[in-house]
Amino acid sequence: MLGKLDEKERMLAQNERELAWREMARQIAHEIKNPLTPMKLSIQHMIRILERINSGEHKDAIQRISQTLLSQIDSLTAIASTFSQFATMPIETRGVVSLDNILQDIFNLYAEADEAELSIRLPDEDLQVLGDKNQIGRILVNIVKNALQAMEKRGQIHLSLYESEGKAVCKIADNGKGIPADIQDKIFQPNFSTKTSGMGLGLAITRRIVEGMGGQIRFESREGKGTTFYLELPINQSEVLTLK
């Protein structure tokens, strides 16, 4: 009973932290986005006026500066969108999804990647789950992209799909540099990232999406040996049209 109580307290604290992060993310996204649209529209209007000017020694310089400003505005917009995505769950389009097709598409997409040699193993029978096809695809693509970025030299990534205890398991294993043991418990925290760029929200969002579909995501990693991610989703038992 004490053990269960400790686990409930831990989960409650984690949920409270995520709620606080979501509220902060919503406020940050709102504050960032507010000035960006009028800024971008003003610069675009200035560019259109500039295009009507046939000459002027400063024309080229103004155009370069304007394009730089537009690029930076787009970067800020992307950051704000990332915070918004974390603050609000994406709209789901649920249906019966073929994981075989998704995994095969991802393999085809990255089969010629320079960073690693990919291999794939699929079950004899198609495994179907009830979920959002696009979200599942994005999750698996992001894991593969992270694996490619973890390669210090040309490595190997193995994709596999199998059934275990009524769940479909997508397994993505790489032999990259691995995740240091002292940061493994922080990987799914919304404020944590091992990358020098980005907001550190990717895996936090991923976990929320997976749990919303009744599944779970976990990983095993050894520094210098590689990392394996497991995406587990309940196998669909209903008779619904499959989303290919």
C-alpha positions in Angstrom: 0.0 0.0 0.0 2.9 2.3 0.8 4.4 1.5 -2.6 1.2 2.3 -4.4 0.8 5.5 -2.4 4.3 6.6 -3.4 3.6 5.8 -7.0 0.3 7.9 -7.0 2.2 10.8 -5.4 4.9 10.6 -8.0 2.3 10.5 -10.8 0.4 13.4 -9.3 3.6 15.5 -9.0 4.5 14.7 -12.6 1.0 15.7 -13.8 1.2 18.9 -11.9 4.6 19.7 -13.5 3.2 19.0 -17.0 0.1 21.2 -16.4 2.4 24.0 -15.3 4.6 23.5 -18.4 1.5 23.5 -20.7 0.2 26.7 -19.2 3.5 28.4 -19.5 3.9 27.1 -23.1 0.4 28.5 -23.9 1.3 31.9 -22.5 4.7 32.0 -24.2 3.2 31.0 -27.6 0.6 33.7 -27.3 3.1 36.4 -26.4 5.4 35.5 -29.2 2.8 35.1 -31.9 1.0 38.4 -31.2 3.6 40.8 -32.7 4.9 38.4 -35.4 2.0 38.7 -37.8 1.9 42.5 -38.1 5.7 42.5 -38.3 5.7 40.0 -41.2 2.9 41.8 -43.0 4.7 45.2 -42.6 8.0 43.8 -44.0 6.2 42.2 -46.9 4.4 45.5 -47.7 7.7 47.3 -47.6 9.2 44.7 -50.0 6.3 45.3 -52.5 6.9 49.1 -52.3 10.6 48.5 -52.8 9.9 46.4 -55.9 8.3 49.4 -57.6 11.5 51.4 -57.1 13.6 51.1 -60.3 16.8 52.4 -58.9 18.5 53.3 -55.6 21.9 52.5 -54.2 20.4 50.9 -51.0 17.8 48.8 -52.8 19.9 45.5 -52.7 20.9 46.0 -49.0 17.3 46.7 -48.0 16.1 43.5 -49.8 18.8 41.4 -48.0 17.9 42.8 -44.6 14.2 42.3 -45.3 14.7 38.6 -46.2 16.8 38.1 -43.1 14.1 39.6 -40.9 11.4 37.4 -42.6 13.6 34.3 -42.0 13.9 35.2 -38.3 10.2 35.8 -38.0 9.6 32.4 -39.5 11.9 30.9 -36.9 10.1 32.5 -34.0 6.8 31.4 -35.5 8.1 27.8 -35.5 9.2 28.1 -31.9 5.8 29.5 -30.9 4.0 26.7 -32.8 6.1 24.1 -30.9 5.0 25.5 -27.6 1.4 25.6 -28.8 1.6 22.0 -29.8 2.7 21.0 -26.4 0.1 23.2 -24.7 -2.8 21.8 -26.8 -3.1 18.2 -27.9 -3.3 17.9 -31.7 -6.7 17.1 -33.2 -6.9 13.3 -33.8 -8.4 11.5 -36.7 -8.8 8.0 -35.4 -9.3 4.9 -37.4 -7.8 1.4 -37.8 -4.2 1.9 -38.9 -1.9 -0.6 -40.5 1.5 -0.4 -38.7 3.0 -2.6 -41.3 2.3 0.0 -44.0 3.6 2.9 -41.9 6.8 1.1 -40.9 7.4 0.0 -44.5 6.9 3.6 -45.7 9.4 4.9 -43.2 12.0 2.3 -44.2 11.5 3.2 -47.9 11.9 6.9 -47.0 15.3 6.5 -45.2 16.6 3.4 -47.0 19.2 5.5 -48.8 20.3 7.6 -45.8 24.0 8.3 -45.6 24.2 8.1 -41.8 23.1 4.4 -41.4 22.1 1.2 -43.2 18.4 0.4 -42.4 16.9 -3.0 -42.1 13.3 -4.1 -41.4 11.4 -7.1 -40.2 7.6 -7.3 -40.4 5.2 -10.0 -39.2 3.5 -12.4 -41.5 0.1 -10.9 -40.6 -0.7 -7.2 -40.7 -0.9 -5.7 -37.2 -3.6 -3.0 -36.9 -4.2 -0.5 -34.1 -6.9 2.1 -33.4 -5.3 5.5 -33.6 -4.2 8.5 -35.7 -2.3 7.4 -38.7 -0.5 10.8 -39.2 0.5 11.1 -35.6 1.8 7.5 -35.4 3.8 8.2 -38.6 5.3 11.4 -37.2 6.3 9.7 -34.0 8.1 6.9 -35.7 9.8 9.3 -38.2 11.1 11.4 -35.4 12.6 8.4 -33.6 14.3 7.3 -36.8 15.6 10.9 -37.4 16.9 11.0 -33.8 18.7 7.7 -34.4 20.3 9.0 -37.6 21.5 12.1 -35.7 23.0 9.8 -33.0 25.4 8.2 -35.4 29.1 9.2 -35.0 29.9 7.1 -38.0 27.9 5.1 -40.5 25.8 2.8 -38.4 22.8 0.5 -38.4 19.1 1.0 -37.7 16.8 -1.9 -37.4 13.0 -1.5 -37.7 10.7 -4.4 -36.5 7.1 -5.0 -35.7 5.7 -7.8 -33.6 2.8 -8.7 -31.2 3.3 -9.0 -27.5 0.5 -9.6 -24.9 -2.2 -8.1 -27.1 -0.1 -5.1 -28.2 1.6 -4.2 -31.4 5.2 -3.2 -30.7 7.2 -1.1 -33.1 10.9 -1.5 -32.2 13.5 0.9 -33.5 17.1 -0.1 -32.6 20.3 1.8 -33.5 23.9 1.3 -32.7 24.7 5.0 -32.2 26.3 6.7 -29.3 23.5 5.9 -26.9 22.1 8.0 -24.1 24.2 8.6 -21.0 22.7 6.9 -17.9 22.6 10.1 -15.9 20.1 11.8 -18.2 17.9 8.8 -19.3 15.2 9.6 -16.7 14.9 13.2 -18.1 14.3 12.2 -21.7 10.6 12.6 -21.6 10.6 15.9 -19.6 9.3 18.8 -21.6 12.2 21.1 -20.7 15.0 18.6 -21.6 16.9 18.1 -24.9 20.3 16.7 -25.7 20.4 18.8 -28.9 21.9 22.3 -29.1 18.9 23.5 -31.0 15.1 23.1 -30.5 12.9 23.5 -27.5 13.2 20.0 -25.9 9.5 19.3 -26.3 9.5 16.5 -28.9 9.5 13.4 -26.7 7.3 15.0 -24.1 4.6 15.6 -26.8 5.2 12.1 -28.2 4.5 10.5 -24.8 1.3 12.4 -24.4 0.1 11.4 -27.9 0.9 7.7 -27.4 -0.7 7.6 -23.9 -3.8 9.3 -25.4 -4.1 6.3 -27.8 -3.9 3.9 -24.9 -0.3 2.9 -25.5 3.1 3.6 -24.1 6.6 4.5 -25.3 9.8 3.5 -23.6 13.5 3.0 -24.4 16.6 1.1 -23.5 20.1 2.6 -24.0 23.7 2.0 -23.3 26.2 4.7 -23.8 28.5 3.8 -26.7 26.3 0.9 -27.7 23.1 2.3 -29.0 19.4 3.0 -28.2 16.2 1.0 -28.7 12.8 2.6 -28.6 9.6 0.6 -28.2 6.2 2.0 -29.3 3.4 -0.2 -27.9 -0.2 0.2 -29.0 -3.2 -2.0 -28.3 -4.1 -4.2 -31.2 -7.5 -3.3 -32.7 -10.3 -5.8 -32.3 -13.1 -4.0 -34.1 -14.3 -4.2 -37.7 -13.4 -0.8 -39.0 -12.1 0.3 -42.4 -8.3 0.3 -42.3 -6.5 3.6 -43.0 -3.8 2.6 -45.4 
